Amino acid sequence: MGQEQKLPDSISLRVHDFTLRQVIQELETRYHINLYYSPSKLPLDRKITLVFDEAPLTTVLSEVCRQAGFEYRIKDDQVIFYSRNGDADKNVTTSGFVIDSITGERLIGAAVYFPELSMGTTTNEYGYYSISIPPGIYDINCSYIGYSTIHKIIVATSKQQISFALITEAYEIKPVLLEGSILNRAINLTPGTDVLPIKLMESYPALLGEKDVVQFLKMMPGVQTTTEGLNGLYVRGCLPQHTSFLIDDAPMFNMFHFSGWFSTLNPDAIKEVRLHKSMLPAKIGGSIASVAEISLRDGNNQHFNLTGGAGTITSRITVEGPIIRDRSSFIISFRRSYLDQLIRVSNPQKLIDMGKIYFYDLNAKINFTVNARNRLYISSYTGRDIFDDQGGAGWGNSLFSGRWNHLFSDKVFGNLTITGSGYDHYFDGQGDDDDYYKINIAIRNYNIKYDLTVYPAHNRKMNMGLNSRYILFPPVEFTGNSITMNPEAADRRTYKALLTTLYYQGDFKLTSDMNASLGMRLIWADKIYPDNVKTRIDPEPLISLEYTISDELSVKTGYSRNHQYYHGVSVFDLIIPFDKYVFWGNNLKPQVADHIIAGIYYSPVHRNLEFSMEPYFSMLKNQDRIQINEEIYFTRDKNINPVSGCLNVAGVDFSLRKTTGRITGFISYTLMKTHKKEEGVNHNAYFQTYYDRRHDLVVNMNYQLSRRIGFSSNWVYMSGNPYSLPVGKYELRGRSIPLYNSNSLYNRRMPDYHRLDVSVKIGFGKQNPCRHSLTLMVYNAYARKNAVFYHYSDITNGNIDNNPNNKNGDRLFSMMGYYFFNVFPAFSYDFKFGK
Amino acid sequence: MMQRLILPYLFLSLFLSACEEIVDFPDSGTERPEIVIEAVLTNQYENQTVRVSYSTAINDSTLSVPENNAMVRIISREGDTFSFPDGHEGIYQMLFKAEENETYRLEVTVNGTVYASEGRTIPINGIDSLYCRQMLNPENGDSAWYVYMDAGRSYPMDTRYYMLDMTKNEELITYGSEIWIFRDSYTDSINGIKLPIAFQKGDTVIIGLSSLSNSMFDYYFKLSYEVFTINLSNISYRCNLPMMFDPKAMGYFQVSCTDRKEIIIKQADQ
């Protein structure tokens, strides 16, 4: 192909018994005609004779094609030669992989789009795409968040493999490109799915300067938290137990370090985060509200890299590189907090006794391309939190994921997944040898799944598979001699359940403007032990419709039903996760949710904006609350008497993203109402939940001053949390107890929450192999005192006083407000050696 | 040098974090005062105490308003009635000893309304022995004395729930927020229990071990949860403590068998 140039109107060409190859050379060299052709598809050695003087170009090209037996077409000042072979009425398949040009990593969710056909698809979790199109010559665009879009022209006459290597400038600070998300939004059929702009995570002003995927997730529309410093995400009005995290398909039960401030994953190891809100794809299940699919990076299969950074309280390092270039690579990431070490070094007088308080996590992943049709991925993770200062707590996850991709044909993609994951946490009170107790709780999960994706000629995509999930809740282990704990009382049985799921989801093109997706999950839920629980078979239907009004505007709607077969018990909400799960059984029914979603998506490409609005309504049944008592960890499941309830959520998410230019950013706004009803509570009337943040607004803005200096800011606003204001107080055992109005639960709201975070990122180092940057940020820049919670207490002389014998002042019943952060400066230093 | 760099940053960070302040109560409206009854009945021949009061508004400087015109009486299962004399500051006291394994009904009449609750004196094996040991006090690193208790039990006893009270040098320690309750459903004994208060030589300590009903145990558990935990008003599920009276009134009626023993801290391994 020559360089792009305007085509001449007429040319002169006199050749005798020239090969087609020589004719093409003549056209390219003498007239600078941009020729596009596939050498393997043309008879380049065929002899041609031409005698033309100042003849129209089209006349000359027609004669060339006549003699050589193929066709041509002029498109955008390019001449395309293509073979006549193939059935003009039959669709042809275009398939391939989309990879990062520098690292060789396969990209998930990259959009492959044919503008002329208004058709497109996205790559699957393994970077593979396949699409059937009518024969012809088309523009094809491939784009992905943070990468430059690739435009190609293809001649589709027979099935062909077209792979894309997308280019990103990996390190230089520059405005983040989000072009890919526009196409993703238009193509993805399932409403409620959001792909996190991971590239923005590198520049947003993170708490403590520690960029983190969960903190970033909280800024997405529909994702909320009760308050700072608490574990769990409240996605579209549902509880944290209703959201699952899948790390390379393996579930992680506790996604949080350090009481919810950080996620358990090193951000440098994350490739993509895809959040399914309310509506889950058929191949994903197990939760009734949402699933965050987190894919770990495969590692650079071209070059060795060393990446890392040091923040206010953690340091992290990632090593990656090829094992066999182009075929196999590895990545290892490690992160550890060092607040304990800093204090140990700087505070020899033990002024602050932090004990052993730290966390760490370690990711490792390798992948191996066996051949063009087979590829293996093996991922593992281990991480732990220690809060141990003469008694404390600890928790940690471990997981393993093995996956085998097999390409049966260009239309059938198969994947076998085997995962295992475990979660443990302990809680102990260790005074000395004579007064000691320790509780250890564990969860185990094993999963095997075979997933097939078929790309038939007329249907756009079919996904089906069989999944078997084995969940174990071992008995609570108890050791010690505390008077308040009794090991003999504990239930010694391991509760086990096998969830087998057969699923199907098909994406269909109903008309040229309308697409539909129909899915069904059929679940066999078998509580293996203890017995006497009948096996259940539950269907989970899924339907969604998309109507494309124009290339820039589409509307979608959908309905789905989901089941969850365990209920979460949470005792301590603050600081330490201390949760227990109970299977469905005699007194507990599986949780069921019905979700209805609609959405409008507007992406004016030339204005570099993406707007979406998704109203939703969810009805959650069997929201049974397991009452907390001192025996909860030892009680047999059948003896648990829950309070039955239901939950209704209605809301609308707005999202506006500015995609390119010096100024980038996003606005996320959620308007939501969550109402719960429980038997015997609030006179059986609906009440708003404690996490009902009616308005939730995040404004993120990034300004790129120069290639090296960028500014970023967040402004976060949330309605205050509801709380129950006492109507009076009374005296028991000499201290004041709040008196509540029993039919006015959560009748007040705390003051609204808002804060401003700002940061500046300065880049150093011009080129490879070493580049580094420094980020300075201020969290809560205008020092807003955002109360985290209220506490009712007697106070004397301004201090909490629970001793009724104290006569040293007037005792007053008071409400104390607690807040974590006033204004908090932080820094982060990041480096990278390699490409 | 490193310490110079780190310390200011740490202190800055820590001082600017994790703060508390008193918040003014919003107007919660006017509520009718609720009657509150606190009653404990034991099998010890001692002053049995019933306290009757009213709740007050949250902004009221008084913790409670005593009710001195109540009529308080206890009725046994056989119908024997024991009336308390008139009260003072809302406190009604009467020398009385409850029988073991007997059900008693408490009736408090206020302004013509009779508030009633029942409870049974669940037998208890009592404290076998108290002894003390000298150990390092983990709070301050000094040497301190700790009291241990043996309280063996034999089947079939239906005592499942216990409460401990402790008096140190004639001052009741287990009052206010200090609620020591535990459960002993399946074990033969509760021997070798270390009590969580440090003492000094010469202290006089009286330990009381009382049986509790399931409902009283639950009540105290919820009360301690209310008092001890950082009760996140916006997160923890907040509601009134269980109602034990008919018609509904705040408070409790604890009926216990109690055993008390005294120890004077004077030497090791007594």
Boltz contact constraints between the chains, C-beta under 6 A:
constraints:
  - contact:
      token1: [A, 226]
      token2: [B, 235]
      max_distance: 6.0
  - contact:
      token1: [A, 342]
      token2: [B, 6]
      max_distance: 6.0
  - contact:
      token1: [A, 346]
      token2: [B, 3]
      max_distance: 6.0
  - contact:
      token1: [A, 346]
      token2: [B, 6]
      max_distance: 6.0
  - contact:
      token1: [A, 346]
      token2: [B, 7]
      max_distance: 6.0
  - contact:
      token1: [A, 431]
      token2: [B, 138]
      max_distance: 6.0
  - contact:
      token1: [A, 434]
      token2: [B, 194]
      max_distance: 6.0
  - contact:
      token1: [A, 435]
      token2: [B, 194]
      max_distance: 6.0
  - contact:
      token1: [A, 483]
      token2: [B, 182]
      max_distance: 6.0
  - contact:
      token1: [A, 483]
      token2: [B, 193]
      max_distance: 6.0
  - contact:
      token1: [A, 484]
      token2: [B, 182]
      max_distance: 6.0
  - contact:
      token1: [A, 488]
      token2: [B, 186]
      max_distance: 6.0
  - contact:
      token1: [A, 488]
      token2: [B, 187]
      max_distance: 6.0
  - contact:
      token1: [A, 489]
      token2: [B, 185]
      max_distance: 6.0
  - contact:
      token1: [A, 489]
      token2: [B, 186]
      max_distance: 6.0
  - contact:
      token1: [A, 573]
      token2: [B, 235]
      max_distance: 6.0
  - contact:
      token1: [A, 630]
      token2: [B, 221]
      max_distance: 6.0
  - contact:
      token1: [A, 690]
      token2: [B, 234]
      max_distance: 6.0
  - contact:
      token1: [A, 690]
      token2: [B, 235]
      max_distance: 6.0
  - contact:
      token1: [A, 721]
      token2: [B, 234]
      max_distance: 6.0
  - contact:
      token1: [A, 723]
      token2: [B, 233]
      max_distance: 6.0
  - contact:
      token1: [A, 723]
      token2: [B, 234]
      max_distance: 6.0
  - contact:
      token1: [A, 724]
      token2: [B, 238]
      max_distance: 6.0
  - contact:
      token1: [A, 725]
      token2: [B, 28]
      max_distance: 6.0
  - contact:
      token1: [A, 726]
      token2: [B, 58]
      max_distance: 6.0
  - contact:
      token1: [A, 727]
      token2: [B, 28]
      max_distance: 6.0
  - contact:
      token1: [A, 727]
      token2: [B, 31]
      max_distance: 6.0
  - contact:
      token1: [A, 728]
      token2: [B, 31]
      max_distance: 6.0
  - contact:
      token1: [A, 728]
      token2: [B, 55]
      max_distance: 6.0
  - contact:
      token1: [A, 728]
      token2: [B, 57]
      max_distance: 6.0
  - contact:
      token1: [A, 728]
      token2: [B, 58]
      max_distance: 6.0
  - contact:
      token1: [A, 729]
      token2: [B, 58]
      max_distance: 6.0
  - contact:
      token1: [A, 730]
      token2: [B, 36]
      max_distance: 6.0
  - contact:
      token1: [A, 730]
      token2: [B, 55]
      max_distance: 6.0
  - contact:
      token1: [A, 730]
      token2: [B, 64]
      max_distance: 6.0
  - contact:
      token1: [A, 730]
      token2: [B, 250]
      max_distance: 6.0
  - contact:
      token1: [A, 731]
      token2: [B, 63]
      max_distance: 6.0
  - contact:
      token1: [A, 731]
      token2: [B, 64]
      max_distance: 6.0
  - contact:
      token1: [A, 733]
      token2: [B, 175]
      max_distance: 6.0
  - contact:
      token1: [A, 733]
      token2: [B, 176]
      max_distance: 6.0
  - contact:
      token1: [A, 734]
      token2: [B, 175]
      max_distance: 6.0
  - contact:
      token1: [A, 734]
      token2: [B, 176]
      max_distance: 6.0
  - contact:
      token1: [A, 735]
      token2: [B, 176]
      max_distance: 6.0
  - contact:
      token1: [A, 736]
      token2: [B, 63]
      max_distance: 6.0
  - contact:
      token1: [A, 739]
      token2: [B, 55]
      max_distance: 6.0
  - contact:
      token1: [A, 740]
      token2: [B, 239]
      max_distance: 6.0
  - contact:
      token1: [A, 740]
      token2: [B, 240]
      max_distance: 6.0
  - contact:
      token1: [A, 789]
      token2: [B, 232]
      max_distance: 6.0
  - contact:
      token1: [A, 789]
      token2: [B, 234]
      max_distance: 6.0
  - contact:
      token1: [A, 790]
      token2: [B, 233]
      max_distance: 6.0
  - contact:
      token1: [A, 791]
      token2: [B, 230]
      max_distance: 6.0
  - contact:
      token1: [A, 791]
      token2: [B, 231]
      max_distance: 6.0
  - contact:
      token1: [A, 802]
      token2: [B, 176]
      max_distance: 6.0
  - contact:
      token1: [A, 802]
      token2: [B, 177]
      max_distance: 6.0
  - contact:
      token1: [A, 803]
      token2: [B, 176]
      max_distance: 6.0
  - contact:
      token1: [A, 804]
      token2: [B, 176]
      max_distance: 6.0
  - contact:
      token1: [A, 814]
      token2: [B, 22]
      max_distance: 6.0
  - contact:
      token1: [A, 815]
      token2: [B, 23]
      max_distance: 6.0
  - contact:
      token1: [A, 815]
      token2: [B, 25]
      max_distance: 6.0
  - contact:
      token1: [A, 816]
      token2: [B, 20]
      max_distance: 6.0
  - contact:
      token1: [A, 817]
      token2: [B, 21]
      max_distance: 6.0
  - contact:
      token1: [A, 817]
      token2: [B, 23]
      max_distance: 6.0
  - contact:
      token1: [A, 818]
      token2: [B, 20]
      max_distance: 6.0
  - contact:
      token1: [A, 819]
      token2: [B, 19]
      max_distance: 6.0
  - contact:
      token1: [A, 820]
      token2: [B, 17]
      max_distance: 6.0
  - contact:
      token1: [A, 820]
      token2: [B, 18]
      max_distance: 6.0
  - contact:
      token1: [A, 821]
      token2: [B, 17]
      max_distance: 6.0
  - contact:
      token1: [A, 822]
      token2: [B, 16]
      max_distance: 6.0
  - contact:
      token1: [A, 823]
      token2: [B, 16]
      max_distance: 6.0
